[in-house]
């Protein structure tokens, strides 16, 4: 018979998950009730209200998908893309590449707009792509987890809507740590994940559909190819009728409820300021060690820092020692950045001054 779960806690400073507040874990340990129980339905209603506030939107269809952030990505794409739809997808890292892949899997005619990894997408490149044919969708990543790049959205949003297309945005690594203004920025479909700046265990994916996106869903000529993520059915489960679709992850939603409550209690602007201040503290400390970040300062994420690995330093050895000797987890590079950067997360409950100071001291000692 296997032993019980027993391991030392970690300081989670990688690309996710982040550390979880004890109050969220306590909420998740509450007794499980039925997913159609009147008390649970009340919890669902409060979650929708709080989620709209955190995503800064009035969209009625703003709910958590039962699945990780990748399920949010697939839900966003599969509900809008039909075979032959022209999709302009911005690619400047791993998750832009994944967006293009998912659009193609649902039959989209994918046109990619690229930028070197570590740089932001040029809106003029998007304008040129839109000028070459009627487009259903422009998709891009707000916070590219593989490179630490924060993508400005306002100009691309304007170009997208002038072309009559819908704007789909990945905010998995920005929601709760950076401003994400769904309505103000004209985002038609916005998805995220719970395990990063929201500091809730992985397993849920907040998603919001604008009225224009809902209208596009209702105009589909074909059924949504993914039954589980078909919002034409899932929205009825979260709507007034509570039409059965799937058994909701009850205890995970307890955690989401408590996590959102804590975010709103802190205040969105205060939370953003905390993430910015801790990012700046990290950048200053790294500079003292002769180290810098991959992206230009104007396009840096506060929540995920792509740190250039000094020449001659063993990437895996440093990460291994940080975990073994200090219980600090950071991430390695992905794709073409493997072995070139460390991905240091400062997300949600992990974004603290003490974590930054502890990490810098440990890194200095190891190097």
NULUMKOL-194597 format. One record per atom (N, C-alpha, C): residue in three letters; x negated, y, z. Coordinates in steps of 0.2 Angstrom, whole numbers, plus 5000, padded with zeros to 4 digits. Layout:
<sites>
ALAXYZ/...
</sites>
This chain:
<sites>
UNK499649945000/UNK500050005000/UNK499650065000/UNK499750114996/UNK499350174995/UNK499450215001/UNK498950265002/UNK498950305008/UNK499350365007/UNK499550405012/UNK499950465012/UNK499550515008/UNK499850565006/UNK499550625003/UNK499150665008/UNK498550675007/UNK498150705012/UNK497550745009/UNK497550805008/UNK496950835005/UNK496950915008/UNK496350935008/UNK496251005010/UNK496551055006/UNK496851115008/UNK497051165004/UNK496551195000/UNK496751224994/UNK496251254990/UNK496451334989/UNK495951374987/UNK496151444985/UNK496151434978/UNK496751444975/UNK496951434968/UNK496751494964/UNK496251504961/UNK496051564957/UNK495851544950/UNK496251494947/UNK496151474941/UNK496751504936/UNK496851474931/UNK497351494926/UNK498051474928/UNK498151444934/UNK498751424936/UNK498751344938/UNK499151324943/UNK499551364947/UNK499251414952/UNK499551454955/UNK499351504960/UNK499551474967/UNK499251504972/UNK499451484979/UNK500251504980/UNK500551464984/UNK501251474985/UNK501351494992/UNK501751544993/UNK501951575000/UNK502251515004/UNK502151515010/UNK502451455014/UNK503151465015/UNK503451525014/UNK504151535014/UNK504551495008/UNK504151495002/UNK504451464997/UNK504451384998/UNK503851365000/UNK503851295002/UNK504351275007/UNK504451315012/UNK504951295017/UNK505651295014/UNK505851345009/UNK506451345006/UNK506551275002/UNK506051254999/UNK506051194995/UNK506151134999/UNK506051135005/UNK506151075010/UNK506851075013/UNK507251125011/UNK507951125014/UNK508351065011/UNK508851035014/UNK509250975012/UNK509450985005/UNK509350935001/UNK509650934994/UNK510450934994/UNK510750974990/UNK511450964989/UNK511650954982/UNK512250944980/UNK512450924973/UNK512350994969/UNK512250984963/UNK512051034958/UNK512751074956/UNK513251044958/UNK513951074956/UNK514251094963/UNK513951094969/UNK514151104975/UNK514351184975/UNK514851204978/UNK515051284978/UNK514451324981/UNK514151294986/UNK513551334989/UNK512951334984/UNK512851284980/UNK512351284975/UNK512451334970/UNK513151334968/UNK513351384962/UNK513251454964/UNK513351464971/UNK513151534973/UNK512451554973/UNK512051504974/UNK511251514974/UNK511151524966/UNK511451484962/UNK511251504955/UNK511451574952/UNK512051594955/UNK512251664953/UNK511751714956/UNK511451704962/UNK510951754965/UNK510351744961/UNK510151684959/UNK509551684955/UNK509551724948/UNK510151714945/UNK510251754939/UNK510151824940/UNK510451854945/UNK510451924947/UNK509751944948/UNK509351914952/UNK508651924954/UNK508251924948/UNK508351874944/UNK507951864938/UNK507951914933/UNK508551944932/UNK508652004928/UNK508352064931/UNK508352074937/UNK507952124940/UNK507152124939/UNK506952064940/UNK506252054939/UNK505952054932/UNK506452034927/UNK506252044920/UNK506452104917/UNK506752154921/UNK506952214919/UNK507452214913/UNK507952184914/UNK508452174909/UNK509152164911/UNK509652184907/UNK510352174908/UNK510652114904/UNK510152074901/UNK510452024897/UNK510751974901/UNK511451954899/UNK511851904902/UNK511451834902/UNK511251814897/UNK510851754896/UNK510151764898/UNK510051764905/UNK509451764908/UNK509451714914/UNK509151654912/UNK509151594917/UNK508451564917/UNK508351514922/UNK507751474922/UNK507951404918/UNK507451394914/UNK507551324910/UNK507251274915/UNK507551214915/UNK507251164919/UNK506651134916/UNK506051154917/UNK505451134913/UNK504951184914/UNK504351164913/UNK503751214914/UNK503751274909/UNK503251314909/UNK503251364904/UNK503251344897/UNK502951284896/UNK502951264889/UNK503651244886/UNK504051224891/UNK504751214889/UNK505151274888/UNK504951334891/UNK505151394890/UNK504951414883/UNK504351404881/UNK504151414874/UNK504551384869/UNK504651314870/UNK505051274865/UNK505751294865/UNK506051314871/UNK506751334871/UNK506851404867/UNK506351444868/UNK506351514864/UNK506351504856/UNK505951454854/UNK505851444847/UNK506451404844/UNK506551344848/UNK507051294845/UNK507751324844/UNK507951374848/UNK508551404847/UNK508651454842/UNK508051484840/UNK508151534835/UNK507851514828/UNK507451464827/UNK507051444821/UNK507451394818/UNK507651404812/UNK507951344807/UNK507451334801/UNK507551274798/UNK507151264793/UNK507151314787/UNK506551344785/UNK506451394780/UNK506451464783/UNK506551474789/UNK506551544792/UNK505851564792/UNK505751624790/UNK505051654790/UNK504851684797/UNK504351654799/UNK504151674806/UNK503451704806/UNK503351764808/UNK502651794809/UNK502451784816/UNK501851744816/UNK501651724823/UNK500951754824/UNK500851794830/UNK500251824831/UNK499751774835/UNK499151764832/UNK498751714835/UNK498051744837/UNK497851754844/UNK497251774846/UNK496951734852/UNK497251674852/UNK497051624858/UNK497451564857/UNK497351524862/UNK497651454862/UNK498351454862/UNK498651504866/UNK499451494866/UNK499751534860/UNK499451574857/UNK499651604850/UNK499651544845/UNK499151504846/UNK499051444841/UNK499651394843/UNK499751384849/UNK500351344851/UNK501051364848/UNK501151434849/UNK501751464847/UNK501851444839/UNK501351454835/UNK501351444828/UNK501551374827/UNK501151324831/UNK501351254830/UNK502051234831/UNK502351264837/UNK503051244838/UNK503451274833/UNK503351334831/UNK503751364825/UNK503751324819/UNK503251294817/UNK503151254812/UNK503551184813/UNK503451154819/UNK503851094820/UNK504551094819/UNK504851154820/UNK505551164819/UNK505751194812/UNK505251184808/UNK505451204801/UNK505251274799/UNK505051314803/UNK504851384801/UNK504351394796/UNK504451444792/UNK503951454787/UNK503451504790/UNK502951474793/UNK502451514798/UNK501951554794/UNK501951624795/UNK501451664793/UNK501051694799/UNK500351674800/UNK500051704806/UNK499651764804/UNK499651804810/UNK499251864810/UNK498751854815/UNK498151864814/UNK497551844818/UNK497151904821/UNK496851884826/UNK496251934829/UNK495751884832/UNK495151904832/UNK494651874836/UNK494851854843/UNK494651794846/UNK494851784853/UNK494451834857/UNK494851864862/UNK494551914866/UNK494851984864/UNK495151994858/UNK495352054856/UNK496152054855/UNK496452114855/UNK497152114854/UNK497352114847/UNK497952104845/UNK498252104838/UNK498352174836/UNK498152184830/UNK498252254827/UNK498952264824/UNK499352314827/UNK500052314824/UNK500052324817/UNK499552354814/UNK499552364806/UNK499552304803/UNK499252254806/UNK499252184802/UNK499952154803/UNK500252164808/UNK500952144808/UNK501452174803/UNK501252244803/UNK501652284798/UNK501552254791/UNK500952244789/UNK500852214782/UNK501152144781/UNK501152104786/UNK501452034786/UNK502252044785/UNK502552094789/UNK503252104788/UNK503452134781/UNK502952164778/UNK503152194772/UNK503152144766/UNK502952084767/UNK502852034762/UNK503451994761/UNK504052004765/UNK504551964764/UNK505051964770/UNK505751944769/UNK506151954774/UNK505951904780/UNK505951924786/UNK505751884792/UNK506251884797/UNK506351814800/UNK506751804805/UNK506551824812/UNK505851814813/UNK505551814820/UNK504851834819/UNK504651874824/UNK503951894826/UNK503851864833/UNK503351824833/UNK503151794840/UNK502451814842/UNK502351824848/UNK501751844851/UNK501651834858/UNK501051824861/UNK500951814868/UNK500751884871/UNK501051904876/UNK500951964880/UNK500351954884/UNK500251904887/UNK499651884891/UNK499351824889/UNK498751824885/UNK498451764882/UNK498051734888/UNK498251684891/UNK497951644896/UNK497251624894/UNK497151604888/UNK496451584886/UNK495951634885/UNK496151694885/UNK495651744883/UNK495651804888/UNK496151814892/UNK496251864897/UNK496451934894/UNK496751924888/UNK496951984884/UNK497652004885/UNK497852064887/UNK498452094888/UNK498652134881/UNK499152104878/UNK499352134871/UNK499952194872/UNK499752254870/UNK500252304870/UNK500852284865/UNK501452294867/UNK502052274864/UNK502452324860/UNK502452384862/UNK502952434860/UNK502952444852/UNK502352454850/UNK502252474842/UNK502452414838/UNK502252354840/UNK502452294837/UNK503252284837/UNK503552294843/UNK504252294844/UNK504552334839/UNK504352404838/UNK504652444834/UNK504652424826/UNK504052394824/UNK503952374818/UNK504452314816/UNK504452264821/UNK504852204821/UNK505652224819/UNK505852274823/UNK506552284823/UNK506752334817/UNK506252374815/UNK506352404808/UNK506352364802/UNK506052304803/UNK506052254798/UNK506652204798/UNK507052214803/UNK507652174804/UNK507552104807/UNK506952094811/UNK506752034814/UNK506852034821/UNK506851974824/UNK506851974831/UNK506151964834/UNK506051994840/UNK505451984844/UNK505451934849/UNK505051884849/UNK504951834854/UNK504251844858/UNK504251844864/UNK503651864868/UNK503551814874/UNK502951784874/UNK502751744880/UNK502451784885/UNK502751784891/UNK502551824897/UNK502351774903/UNK502151714901/UNK501951664906/UNK501451694911/UNK500951724909/UNK500451744914/UNK500451824916/UNK501051854914/UNK501151924915/UNK501751934920/UNK502251904919/UNK502851914923/UNK502751914930/UNK502851964934/UNK502751964941/UNK502051994943/UNK501552004938/UNK500952034940/UNK500752094935/UNK501152104930/UNK501052164926/UNK501752184924/UNK501852244922/UNK502552264920/UNK502752224914/UNK503352194914/UNK503652164909/UNK504352194908/UNK504452234903/UNK505052274903/UNK505452254897/UNK505852204898/UNK506252164892/UNK506652214888/UNK507052254892/UNK507552294888/UNK507152354885/UNK506752394889/UNK506452454887/UNK505952434881/UNK505652374881/UNK505252364875/UNK505552324869/UNK506152314870/UNK506552284864/UNK506352204863/UNK506252174868/UNK506052104868/UNK506752064867/UNK506752024862/UNK507451984860/UNK507451914864/UNK506851884864/UNK506751824868/UNK506151824872/UNK506251824879/UNK505651824883/UNK505651764888/UNK505051734888/UNK505051674892/UNK504451674897/UNK504451644902/UNK503851644907/UNK503851574910/UNK503451574916/UNK503351514920/UNK503351534927/UNK503551484931/UNK503551504938/UNK502851504942/UNK502351464939/UNK501851444943/UNK501251494943/UNK501351554940/UNK500751604939/UNK500951664944/UNK501051714941/UNK501151774945/UNK501751774949/UNK502251734948/UNK502851724952/UNK502651684959/UNK502151644958/UNK501951604964/UNK502451554967/UNK502751524962/UNK503251464964/UNK502951404960/UNK503051344963/UNK502751284960/UNK502951274953/UNK502551244949/UNK502751234942/UNK503351194941/UNK503751204936/UNK504351164935/UNK504951204932/UNK504851264932/UNK505451304929/UNK505151364925/UNK505551384920/UNK505351434915/UNK505951484914/UNK505851544917/UNK506251594916/UNK506351614909/UNK506951624906/UNK506951644899/UNK507551694899/UNK507551744894/UNK508051794893/UNK508151804886/UNK508851804884/UNK509051814877/UNK509451874876/UNK509151924872/UNK509551984871/UNK510251964867/UNK510752014867/UNK511352004863/UNK511151984856/UNK510652024853/UNK510452004846/UNK510251934845/UNK509851904850/UNK509651844850/UNK510151794851/UNK510651804855/UNK511251764856/UNK511651764850/UNK511751824846/UNK512151824840/UNK511751774835/UNK511151784834/UNK510751734830/UNK510851664831/UNK510851644838/UNK510951574840/UNK511651554837/UNK512151604838/UNK512851584836/UNK512951584829/UNK512551614825/UNK512551614817/UNK512151554814/UNK511851514818/UNK511551454815/UNK511951414810/UNK511551394805/UNK511851354800/UNK511851274802/UNK511351264807/UNK511251194809/UNK511251194817/UNK511351134819/UNK511251124826/UNK510551134829/UNK510451164835/UNK509851164838/UNK509551094838/UNK508951084836/UNK508651024835/UNK508450984842/UNK508451024847/UNK508251004854/UNK508851004858/UNK509150944860/UNK509750944864/UNK509650974871/UNK509150954874/UNK509050974881/UNK508951044882/UNK508651084877/UNK508551154877/UNK509051194873/UNK509551164871/UNK510051204867/UNK510451254871/UNK510251314870/UNK510551364875/UNK511351374873/UNK511551354868/UNK512251354867/UNK512651314872/UNK512351264874/UNK512551214880/UNK512351234887/UNK511651254887/UNK511451264894/UNK511751334897/UNK511851374892/UNK512151444895/UNK512851424898/UNK513251374895/UNK513851364898/UNK513851334905/UNK513251294906/UNK513151264913/UNK512951324918/UNK512651374916/UNK512451434920/UNK513051484920/UNK513551474916/UNK514051524915/UNK514651514920/UNK515151544919/UNK515751544924/UNK516051474924/UNK516051434918/UNK516351374918/UNK515951314921/UNK515351324922/UNK514851274925/UNK514951204921/UNK515051204914/UNK515051144911/UNK514451104912/UNK514551044914/UNK513950994915/UNK513550984909/UNK512850994910/UNK512450984905/UNK511850934907/UNK511550954913/UNK511050914916/UNK511050924923/UNK510750884927/UNK510650884934/UNK510050934935/UNK510250994938/UNK509751044939/UNK509251024945/UNK508651044944/UNK508151024950/UNK508351074956/UNK508751044960/UNK509051084965/UNK508551114970/UNK508051074972/UNK507551104977/UNK507051154974/UNK506951144968/UNK506451184964/UNK506851254963/UNK507451254962/UNK507851314962/UNK507951354969/UNK507951314974/UNK507851344981/UNK507251384981/UNK506651354979/UNK506051394979/UNK506051454974/UNK506351444968/UNK506351504964/UNK506751564967/UNK507351544971/UNK507751594974/UNK507351634979/UNK506951594983/UNK506551624989/UNK505951664986/UNK505651634980/UNK505051674977/UNK505351734974/UNK505851744971/UNK506151804968/UNK506351854973/UNK506551824979/UNK506751874984/UNK506151904987/UNK505651864988/UNK504951894990/UNK504651944986/UNK504751934979/UNK504451984974/UNK504852044975/UNK505552044975/UNK505952104975/UNK505852144982/UNK505752104987/UNK505552134994/UNK504952174994/UNK504452144990/UNK503752184990/UNK503852244985/UNK504252234980/UNK504352294975/UNK503952274969/UNK504252284963/UNK503852274957/UNK503252314956/UNK503352384957/UNK502852424956/UNK502252414961/UNK502452404968/UNK501952384973/UNK501552324971/UNK501952274968/UNK501652204966/UNK501152214960/UNK501352254955/UNK500852274950/UNK500252304952/UNK500352354957/UNK499752394959/UNK499252344963/UNK499552294967/UNK499152254970/UNK498752214965/UNK499052184960/UNK498652144955/UNK498152194952/UNK498252254950/UNK497852294947/UNK497252314952/UNK497352324958/UNK496852344963/UNK496352284964/UNK496652224964/UNK496152164965/UNK495752144959/UNK496052154953/UNK495752154947/UNK495152194947/UNK495252264948/UNK494652314948/UNK494152294953/UNK494352264959/UNK493852244964/UNK493452194961/UNK493752144958/UNK493352084955/UNK492852114950/UNK493152154945/UNK492652184940/UNK492052214943/UNK492152254948/UNK491652294951/UNK491152244954/UNK491352194958/UNK490952144961/UNK490552104956/UNK490852084950/UNK490552054945/UNK489952094942/UNK490152154941/UNK489652204938/UNK488952204942/UNK489052204949/UNK488552204954/UNK488052144953/UNK488452084950/UNK488052024949/UNK487852024942/UNK487852074938/UNK487652074931/UNK488152044926/UNK488752034928/UNK489251994924/UNK489852044922/UNK490152024916/UNK490652064914/UNK491252014911/UNK491752054908/UNK492352014906/UNK492352014898/UNK492651964895/UNK492651954888/UNK493052014884/UNK493652034887/UNK494052084883/UNK493852154884/UNK493952194880/UNK493852274881/UNK494252294887/UNK494052344890/UNK494352364896/UNK495152384895/UNK495252414889/UNK495952434887/UNK496452374887/UNK496152314886/UNK496652254885/UNK496552204890/UNK496352214896/UNK496152164900/UNK496752154905/UNK496952084906/UNK497452064911/UNK497152074918/UNK497652094922/UNK497452094929/UNK497452034932/UNK497951994930/UNK498051924933/UNK497651864931/UNK497251874925/UNK496851824922/UNK496251854919/UNK495651844922/UNK495051874920/UNK494551824917/UNK494451834911/UNK493951794907/UNK493251824908/UNK492851784912/UNK492251814914/UNK491751774910/UNK491251814907/UNK490751794903/UNK490251754907/UNK490051694905/UNK489651654909/UNK488951674907/UNK488451684912/UNK487851714911/UNK487451654907/UNK486951674903/UNK486551634899/UNK486151584903/UNK486151524902/UNK485751474905/UNK486151444911/UNK486751464913/UNK487151444919/UNK487551384916/UNK487551334920/UNK487951274919/UNK488751284921/UNK489151294916/UNK489851304918/UNK490151254922/UNK490151194921/UNK490551144925/UNK490151134932/UNK489551144932/UNK489151134938/UNK489451184943/UNK489451244941/UNK489651304945/UNK490351294948/UNK490851274943/UNK491551264945/UNK491551204950/UNK491151154949/UNK491251094953/UNK490951114960/UNK490451154961/UNK490251174967/UNK490751224971/UNK491051264967/UNK491551314970/UNK492051274973/UNK492251214970/UNK492851174972/UNK492651134978/UNK492051104977/UNK491851054983/UNK491551094989/UNK491251144988/UNK490851174994/UNK491351234997/UNK491751264993/UNK492151324995/UNK492851314994/UNK493151254991/UNK493851244990/UNK494151304986/UNK493751324981/UNK493951384976/UNK494051344970/UNK494651354967/UNK494751324960/UNK494751384955/UNK494351384950/UNK494351424944/UNK494351384938/UNK494551414932/UNK494651374926/UNK494051384921/UNK493951334917/UNK493451344912/UNK493751374905/UNK493351384900/UNK493651414894/UNK493951354890/UNK494451374886/UNK494751334881/UNK494551344874/UNK494651294870/UNK494451304863/UNK493751324861/UNK493751384857/UNK493151404855/UNK492751444861/UNK493151454867/UNK492751484872/UNK492551434878/UNK492651374876/UNK492351324881/UNK491651334882/UNK491451334889/UNK490751344891/UNK490551414890/UNK490951464888/UNK490751534887/UNK491051574892/UNK491651554895/UNK491951604900/UNK492251554905/UNK492251594911/UNK492651564917/UNK493351604917/UNK493851564918/UNK494551604919/UNK494651604926/UNK494651664929/UNK494751684936/UNK495451714937/UNK495951674940/UNK496551704941/UNK496651744947/UNK497051794947/UNK497251834953/UNK497951844952/UNK498351794953/UNK499051794952/UNK499451784958/UNK499951824959/UNK500451814964/UNK500151814971/UNK500251764975/UNK500051754982/UNK499251744982/UNK498951724976/UNK498251714976/UNK497851784974/UNK498251834973/UNK497951904971/UNK497851944978/UNK497351924981/UNK497251964988/UNK496451984988/UNK496352034992/UNK495752064992/UNK495252014996/UNK495551975000/UNK495051925004/UNK494851874999/UNK495351854995/UNK495151804990/UNK494551824985/UNK494651884983/UNK494151914978/UNK493451914982/UNK493451944988/UNK492851944992/UNK492551874993/UNK492951834995/UNK492651764996/UNK492451734990/UNK492751744984/UNK492551714978/UNK491851744976/UNK491751814976/UNK491151844974/UNK490551824978/UNK490751814985/UNK490151784989/UNK489951714988/UNK490451674986/UNK490251604984/UNK489951604978/UNK490151644973/UNK489851644966/UNK489151664967/UNK488951714971/UNK488351744972/UNK487851694975/UNK488151654980/UNK487751604983/UNK487551544978/UNK488051524974/UNK487851474970/UNK487351494964/UNK487451554962/UNK487051574956/UNK486351584959/
</sites>
